[in-house]
Amino acid sequence: GAMLGWILFVVPVTADQTYTSGDSVESHWTTSASSGTATDLVTVLGLTLAVVSIARVDPPATLLLTGLLLAAFASFTARYAFARYRALSE
């Protein structure tokens, strides 16, 4: 519910902010990708918790943490590349 509220009310207001003159374009892309990665990780953790609870399995913690790190790296890389592509194609 909190995430849905965030998506519906906060994101539309803050999505179109431009970066300040002191920031570089790359730092803006990095900040944007990092904040999106945090949302992705919360979603992945919630879905993983639901699947593990429903399936009643006990996977090793190293497997879960490795998967979380890979999801974080993949999310950040994809979001950064997409922000870069979108900015350079305009």
Backbone torsions as a table, in degrees:
resi	resn	phi	psi	omega
1	GLY	NA	-41.3	-179.7
2	ALA	-66.3	-39.8	-179.8
3	MET	-68.0	-39.1	177.8
4	LEU	-65.0	-40.9	176.2
5	GLY	-62.1	-40.7	177.9
6	TRP	-61.4	-45.8	-178.5
7	ILE	-65.0	-40.2	-175.6
8	LEU	-78.3	-34.3	-171.6
9	PHE	-111.2	-35.9	-174.2
10	VAL	-91.9	-43.7	-175.5
11	VAL	-61.6	-45.0	179.6
12	PRO	-61.2	-29.3	-179.4
13	VAL	-77.0	-36.9	-173.8
14	THR	-101.8	-1.8	-172.8
15	ALA	-70.7	-31.7	-173.2
16	ASP	-100.8	23.7	177.9
17	GLN	-71.2	137.9	175.5
18	THR	-92.9	158.0	-179.4
19	TYR	-79.7	153.8	-178.2
20	THR	-74.6	167.2	-174.9
21	SER	-68.2	-22.6	-179.5
22	GLY	-79.9	-18.3	-179.2
23	ASP	-88.0	150.7	174.4
24	SER	-90.9	166.5	179.5
25	VAL	-64.4	-40.0	-178.9
26	GLU	-64.7	-37.2	178.2
27	SER	-68.8	-33.0	175.2
28	HIS	-65.4	-43.4	177.6
29	TRP	-62.2	-42.1	-179.9
30	THR	-64.4	-44.2	178.7
31	THR	-63.2	-42.9	178.7
32	SER	-63.7	-43.8	-179.8
33	ALA	-67.3	-38.0	179.9
34	SER	-66.1	-43.8	-179.6
35	SER	-67.3	-35.9	176.2
36	GLY	-68.6	-35.0	178.3
37	THR	-64.3	-38.3	178.4
38	ALA	-61.0	-43.6	177.5
39	THR	-63.6	-42.7	178.7
40	ASP	-61.7	-41.4	-179.0
41	LEU	-66.7	-38.6	176.7
42	VAL	-62.6	-41.5	178.3
43	THR	-64.7	-46.1	179.6
44	VAL	-62.7	-42.3	178.9
45	LEU	-63.5	-41.6	178.7
46	GLY	-64.5	-44.8	178.7
47	LEU	-66.0	-39.9	178.2
48	THR	-64.1	-42.8	177.6
49	LEU	-61.4	-41.3	178.7
50	ALA	-64.3	-44.6	-179.2
51	VAL	-65.5	-43.9	-179.9
52	VAL	-64.9	-38.4	179.9
53	SER	-69.2	-43.3	-179.1
54	ILE	-69.9	-41.7	-177.6
55	ALA	-77.9	-15.2	-179.1
56	ARG	54.5	45.6	176.0
57	VAL	-105.6	160.9	179.2
58	ASP	-127.0	79.8	-179.7
59	PRO	-72.1	153.8	178.2
60	PRO	-63.9	145.7	-178.7
61	ALA	-62.4	-34.3	-179.8
62	THR	-64.7	-36.5	177.6
63	LEU	-64.9	-44.2	179.9
64	LEU	-65.4	-43.1	-179.7
65	LEU	-68.6	-37.4	176.4
66	THR	-64.4	-42.9	176.9
67	GLY	-62.3	-38.8	178.3
68	LEU	-65.2	-42.8	178.2
69	LEU	-64.9	-42.5	178.1
70	LEU	-63.7	-39.7	177.5
71	ALA	-64.3	-39.8	179.1
72	ALA	-65.2	-46.0	179.6
73	PHE	-63.1	-44.8	-179.0
74	ALA	-65.0	-41.8	-179.6
75	SER	-64.9	-47.3	-179.6
76	PHE	-62.5	-45.1	-178.8
77	THR	-62.6	-45.1	-179.3
78	ALA	-65.9	-43.4	-179.4
79	ARG	-67.5	-39.5	178.3
80	TYR	-65.3	-45.4	-179.8
81	ALA	-63.5	-39.4	179.5
82	PHE	-68.0	-41.3	177.9
83	ALA	-63.8	-41.0	178.9
84	ARG	-65.3	-45.9	-179.9
85	TYR	-62.6	-43.6	-178.6
86	ARG	-65.5	-39.1	-179.8
87	ALA	-71.2	-37.7	-177.2
88	LEU	-80.0	-19.8	-178.7
89	SER	-88.4	-6.5	-179.0
90	GLU	-78.8	NA	NA
